[in-house]
């Protein structure tokens, strides 16, 4: 029985890769600034992960995408943020 279920799961995943697009977007927002004893400062980052089906605009200060609930999400920041974009399907 497990062979049939794993085969069926593989077929479903293959069909999803043909017709669906899904991305995992991680945005690294600036967090706290820590001052070391020698006087140097280190910027911390707070990552936030989103699931997206469509990417409309992706720059370091302006991000627009459609999430899995078909909502349009727009992120605008004044200082540049880092991001990672990973294609799931």
Backbone as CSV, one residue per row, in Angstrom:
resi,resn,N_x,N_y,N_z,CA_x,CA_y,CA_z,C_x,C_y,C_z
1,UNK,0.820,-1.193,0.000,0.000,0.000,0.000,0.868,1.263,0.000
2,UNK,2.010,1.233,0.689,2.842,2.428,0.756,3.470,2.730,-0.610
3,UNK,3.731,1.699,-1.418,4.265,1.929,-2.761,3.262,2.707,-3.611
4,UNK,1.976,2.335,-3.508,0.955,3.042,-4.280,0.788,4.482,-3.818
5,UNK,0.821,4.713,-2.515,0.657,6.078,-2.021,1.870,6.941,-2.378
6,UNK,3.075,6.384,-2.299,4.253,7.176,-2.655,4.296,7.437,-4.159
7,UNK,3.840,6.485,-4.969,3.777,6.700,-6.409,2.743,7.772,-6.729
8,UNK,1.593,7.708,-6.092,0.545,8.705,-6.320,1.017,10.095,-5.886
9,UNK,1.705,10.178,-4.747,2.242,11.457,-4.286,3.245,12.020,-5.287
10,UNK,4.051,11.167,-5.877,5.006,11.609,-6.882,4.321,12.129,-8.131
11,UNK,3.236,11.489,-8.537,2.478,11.936,-9.719,1.817,13.284,-9.444
12,UNK,1.242,13.452,-8.258,0.603,14.722,-7.896,1.645,15.836,-7.868
13,UNK,2.810,15.575,-7.294,3.867,16.593,-7.250,4.327,16.952,-8.658
14,UNK,4.426,15.979,-9.550,4.845,16.234,-10.927,3.829,17.127,-11.652
15,UNK,2.527,16.862,-11.469,1.499,17.709,-12.080,1.545,19.132,-11.528
16,UNK,1.808,19.274,-10.221,1.903,20.611,-9.637,3.059,21.393,-10.252
17,UNK,4.176,20.720,-10.525,5.318,21.419,-11.118,5.023,21.852,-12.550
18,UNK,4.103,21.196,-13.227,3.762,21.579,-14.596,2.891,22.833,-14.649
19,UNK,1.893,22.940,-13.772,0.902,24.009,-13.885,0.952,25.063,-12.784
20,UNK,1.537,24.770,-11.671,1.536,25.726,-10.562,2.909,26.377,-10.414
21,UNK,2.901,27.590,-9.930,4.124,28.257,-9.521,3.950,28.683,-8.079
22,UNK,4.935,28.390,-7.274,4.904,28.810,-5.880,6.329,29.133,-5.463
23,UNK,6.460,30.225,-4.726,7.762,30.691,-4.277,7.758,30.851,-2.771
24,UNK,8.938,30.738,-2.188,9.132,31.034,-0.775,10.035,32.265,-0.712
25,UNK,9.497,33.366,-0.233,10.206,34.635,-0.172,10.542,34.947,1.282
26,UNK,11.820,35.116,1.572,12.270,35.489,2.911,12.848,36.894,2.837
27,UNK,12.287,37.809,3.628,12.741,39.194,3.667,13.426,39.417,5.013
28,UNK,14.625,39.986,4.967,15.411,40.237,6.176,15.294,41.712,6.552
29,UNK,14.414,41.995,7.513,14.201,43.359,7.987,15.262,43.716,9.020
30,UNK,15.734,44.980,9.034,16.698,45.402,10.060,16.083,45.283,11.453
31,UNK,16.899,44.803,12.381,16.439,44.611,13.753,17.235,45.561,14.644
32,UNK,17.746,45.098,15.708,18.465,45.944,16.652,19.924,46.122,16.238
33,UNK,20.503,47.208,16.693,21.919,47.486,16.467,22.647,47.254,17.786
34,UNK,23.665,46.398,17.752,24.418,46.059,18.956,25.777,46.751,18.873
35,UNK,26.155,47.435,19.937,27.455,48.085,20.013,28.407,47.201,20.810
36,UNK,29.514,46.820,20.190,30.515,45.981,20.839,31.387,46.824,21.774
37,UNK,32.093,46.182,22.709,32.963,46.927,23.639,34.056,47.746,22.940
38,UNK,34.474,47.321,21.738,35.522,48.069,21.031,34.966,49.272,20.271
39,UNK,33.654,49.494,20.340,33.038,50.649,19.693,32.405,50.361,18.348
40,UNK,32.642,49.175,17.790,32.027,48.831,16.505,30.567,48.440,16.717
41,UNK,29.775,48.621,15.680,28.352,48.273,15.767,28.031,47.151,14.792
42,UNK,27.075,46.313,15.168,26.636,45.186,14.346,25.125,45.283,14.192
43,UNK,24.660,45.265,12.948,23.228,45.328,12.650,22.648,43.908,12.672
44,UNK,21.597,43.689,13.441,20.907,42.408,13.463,19.758,42.428,12.461
45,UNK,19.325,41.248,12.037,18.233,41.155,11.072,17.170,40.196,11.577
46,UNK,15.924,40.518,11.240,14.781,39.707,11.628,14.115,39.175,10.356
47,UNK,14.298,37.886,10.043,13.719,37.358,8.806,12.227,37.070,8.935
48,UNK,11.498,37.312,7.851,10.076,36.980,7.783,9.856,36.253,6.463
49,UNK,9.175,35.101,6.511,8.987,34.256,5.333,7.553,34.345,4.842
50,UNK,7.410,34.448,3.513,6.107,34.511,2.857,6.021,33.426,1.799
51,UNK,4.812,32.904,1.562,4.553,31.999,0.444,3.860,32.805,-0.641
52,UNK,4.411,32.773,-1.848,3.884,33.584,-2.942,3.616,32.721,-4.157
53,UNK,2.602,33.112,-4.938,2.310,32.426,-6.196,2.755,33.257,-7.388
54,UNK,2.990,34.556,-7.182,3.420,35.429,-8.262,4.249,36.574,-7.688
55,UNK,5.362,36.881,-8.351,6.220,37.993,-7.952,6.035,39.099,-8.977
56,UNK,5.570,40.272,-8.545,5.330,41.395,-9.452,6.530,42.323,-9.531
57,UNK,7.120,42.657,-8.386,8.285,43.547,-8.348,9.158,43.119,-7.184
58,UNK,10.466,43.065,-7.426,11.373,42.602,-6.383,12.660,43.419,-6.442
59,UNK,12.728,44.462,-5.618,13.939,45.253,-5.466,14.280,45.314,-3.982
60,UNK,15.392,45.955,-3.643,15.796,45.998,-2.232,14.959,46.959,-1.395
61,UNK,14.196,47.850,-2.043,13.361,48.789,-1.281,11.867,48.661,-1.574
62,UNK,11.483,47.858,-2.569,10.074,47.737,-2.942,9.807,46.308,-3.415
63,UNK,8.883,45.630,-2.733,8.534,44.242,-3.060,7.027,44.153,-3.208
64,UNK,6.568,43.607,-4.336,5.139,43.377,-4.568,4.982,41.924,-5.009
65,UNK,4.070,41.197,-4.353,3.811,39.806,-4.724,2.383,39.427,-4.382
66,UNK,1.927,38.305,-4.931,0.604,37.741,-4.642,0.834,36.514,-3.769
67,UNK,0.172,36.471,-2.599,0.377,35.326,-1.716,-0.550,34.167,-2.087
68,UNK,-0.473,33.088,-1.338,-1.246,31.879,-1.661,-2.739,32.063,-1.444
69,UNK,-3.148,33.105,-0.703,-4.572,33.415,-0.523,-5.074,34.403,-1.570
70,UNK,-4.266,34.641,-2.616,-4.590,35.547,-3.740,-4.679,37.009,-3.289
71,UNK,-3.978,37.361,-2.205,-3.931,38.743,-1.740,-2.658,39.401,-2.270
72,UNK,-2.783,40.660,-2.661,-1.632,41.418,-3.141,-0.931,42.022,-1.925
73,UNK,0.342,41.702,-1.767,1.135,42.185,-0.650,2.195,43.133,-1.201
74,UNK,2.299,44.313,-0.588,3.293,45.294,-1.006,4.116,45.698,0.207
75,UNK,5.429,45.631,0.071,6.348,46.014,1.135,7.225,47.135,0.592
76,UNK,7.154,48.303,1.237,8.000,49.440,0.870,8.801,49.839,2.105
77,UNK,10.101,49.986,1.908,10.974,50.397,3.005,11.890,51.513,2.520
78,UNK,12.401,52.299,3.445,13.292,53.396,3.064,14.745,52.954,2.969
79,UNK,15.147,52.031,3.841,16.513,51.504,3.754,16.462,50.116,3.096
80,UNK,17.445,49.778,2.286,17.415,48.494,1.574,17.383,47.295,2.529
81,UNK,16.617,46.278,2.133,16.534,45.025,2.884,17.041,43.897,2.000
82,UNK,17.485,42.844,2.634,17.907,41.664,1.893,16.742,40.711,1.721
83,UNK,16.834,39.851,0.721,15.776,38.865,0.500,16.354,37.621,-0.151
84,UNK,15.675,36.508,0.059,15.967,35.228,-0.597,14.688,34.788,-1.279
85,UNK,14.796,34.348,-2.515,13.641,33.856,-3.264,13.941,32.420,-3.698
86,UNK,13.079,31.499,-3.280,13.259,30.087,-3.591,12.004,29.593,-4.302
87,UNK,12.176,28.966,-5.468,11.037,28.442,-6.210,10.690,27.052,-5.663
88,UNK,9.449,26.897,-5.193,8.990,25.620,-4.654,8.464,24.744,-5.775
89,UNK,7.587,25.294,-6.629,7.061,24.580,-7.794,7.365,25.398,-9.019
